[in-house]
Amino acid sequence: MRVVDCVDECSQSNVVIVRPSGASSNRIWIGGVLDDVTVDALCEWIAGGATAAMPSNIESRVFLRGERHSDAPAEPTPVELRVSR
């Protein structure tokens, strides 16, 4: 785990970038990680290697890096994910 000050996605607020086990370049960008329920679900999923099905409350927060602008709606845009095992 690495903690950084900025990932240049300010409009998403509290962004977590996950690289599932065994994936060398597939990164999953998750925004709006603000409440305990979301943090707990994310931690549990990551602790399992992030290879199982993503919890729905996490999946709804996934976005593609750079797709949003400051004038975009506040909700992250869900995207289809394919996690290699």
PyMOL commands that set and color helices and strands:
alter all, ss='L'
color gray80, all
select helices_A, chain A and resi 10-12+36-47+56-59
alter helices_A, ss='H'
color red, helices_A
select strands_A, chain A and resi 16-18+28-30+62-63
alter strands_A, ss='S'
color yellow, strands_A
deselect
rebuild
show_as cartoon
